[in-house]
Amino acid sequence: MIVTLSGITGIGKSFFKNAIYKELNFKNLPIVTTRPKRENEENGIDKEFVNDEEFEKLKKDKKIVVDFEFLGGKYAYRKEMLESNENQVTEVHYSTIYEFKKNAKNVFSIYIIPKDIERPKQELKKRNLPQNVEKDRLQEIEEHMKEYSRNSHLQKQFDYVFVNDYTEEAKNKLLKIIQEKLKVKNI
């Protein structure tokens, strides 16, 4: 099963992905990207960092699918990983969920919303991004929330909507939801 986590910047996708990875023994499904590596990210674990030329070669060779651009970076998933039977977890940009589900099998898609919209903005500001990047990301939060709230077709692409209040209880609740889904899958 592939668990996908979607939601606005700062909502806790990476936090939940790491909890699922560590506590439920899922493999991380890294996204291939041309964006610069952040300080705490590991190549091949969090993301697979490549340059533009490598990205285009992977695309030409049909080794990556669900490719898109976001805030100046290119992103895609390795086709072979989407066809795997292993339990994996990944972050998926909400606008690509349609194509992701077409290319992957056995997907459990989760959309994470904040209990309070100001909290993800605070989390974004903690990243100490360049001001122009932070400004773009804050604007993207607003656009993303508007798009999700008014697009019922998009909402229907997600199997579960989860409210994050940034507590330990929220993490435990999400882990339990996934454990229950695994039990149903294995029956």
N, C-alpha and C positions, 0 to 999 in steps of 0.2 A: 504494500500500500504506500502511496505517496501522499503525505500530508502537505498541503500548501497553505502558507500563511500570507494573507494580504491585508492591507490597511495603509493608512497614511504614514508618512515619515514620523518617527518618534513614538509610534504606538506600541513598540515592544516586540516586533517580529523577530529580531535577532535574539532577544532574551528568551522568548518562548521556543525558538528553534533550538537553541543551545540546551534548554531544559529537556525537550523531547529527545534530543540526541543523547544526552547524558543519562537521563533517568528512565527512558523507555528503550534505550539501546537501538535507536534508529540510526541509519547512516545519513550523513549530510549529503544532500544533492546540490553540489555547488553550481552556481550560474557562471557561465563564461562571460567575462567583461573586459572592456578596454579602459574602464575608469581607473583612476589611480587607487592603489592599495592604501587603506587607512592603517593607522598605527597598530591597532590590535588584531588585524586580520592576517590569516595565514593563507598563502597561496595553495590552492588545491583543497583546502578545508572549508574556509568561508566562501571563497570565490576562486575561480580559475582566472588569473590575470594574464591577459595576452595583449599584444600590440595590434594596431589596426590591420597590418598585413597578415598576421597570424589569424585574426578573426575572419578576414575575407577568405583566406584559404580554407578554413574550416567550413565556412558557408558554401563555397564553391564545391568542395568535396562532399557536401550534404551530410556532414558529421554533426552539425548543429541545427536546431529548429527553434521555433518560437523566438525569432530574433526581433529586437526592437531597439530604439534609441530613447534615452531618457537623460535629460540635463547634460547633454554632451557626450555621454558614454554609450557604447553599444553593448547589448546583452543578448544572450541566447543560452540554450541548454543542449548538452550533448545528447543526441538521439539515443545512443545505446543506454544511457542512464534512465531515460524515460521509459524504456522497454523492459527494465529490470523487474524482477519479482521481489526484490528486497524491500524492507520497510525503510523509507527515506523521508526526509523532511527538507523543505525548501521554502524560500520566500518567493512569491510571485507577484509581479506588478499587476494591479487589478485590471488594467486594460488588456492584459494578455491572457486572462483566464480562459477565454473562449478557445484560443489556439492551443494553450497548454493542454486542456482537456481533450482536444482532438488528437494530440500527439502522445499522450501518456495514458497508461492503463491504470485502473484501480486508484483513482484520485479521491481523496477526502479534502475538500476545499473549505478553508475557514477564513472568514472575513472578520477582522478585529476592529472594533470601534471603541473610542474612548468614553469613559463615563463623563469626563470633563475635557472639552476641546483644548483648554489651555495647557493641560499636562503634556501632551505630545509636543507642543511648541516649546515648552520649557526643556524637554528632553533633547530636542533638536539643538537648542542654543548651547547645551552642555558640550556639544561636539566640537566647539571652537572652529567652525568652518570659516573660510574667507567670507567676508560680509556679502559679497555678491552672490555666492553660492547659498548662504543662509537665507538671503532675501528670496531667491528663486525657490528654495525648498519650502519656506513659509507660504509663499503664494501657491505652490503646488498643493499644500495641505488644504487650503481653501477650495481650490478647483476640484480636487479629488473628492472632498466631502460633498460638494454640490453635485458632482456627476453621480456619485454613488446614491445619494438620497433621491435623486429624480429619475434614475434609470432602473425601472423594475426588471427589465430583461437582464441587466448586469447583476442585480441582487439575486436573481434566481440561479445564477451560475455557482453560487456558494452553497455548500451543503450545511454550513453552520455559521451563525453570526454570534460572535463572542464579545462580551463587554469587558474591557480591561480597566480595572481600577488601580492597577499598579501595586497590588498586594500579593503576599505569599499565597493567600487563599485563591486568588485569581489563577495563579500558576498551577496550583494543585487541582483546581476545577478543570482547567484545560487538559491537563494530563489525564484526568479521570475520563473525560469525554473521549479522548483518543483511545484509551485502554478499552472502553466499552465498544467503540467502533471495531477495534481489533478482535474482540471476542465474537462479535456478530459475523465478521469476515471469516473467522476460523471455524464457524459452526457448519 
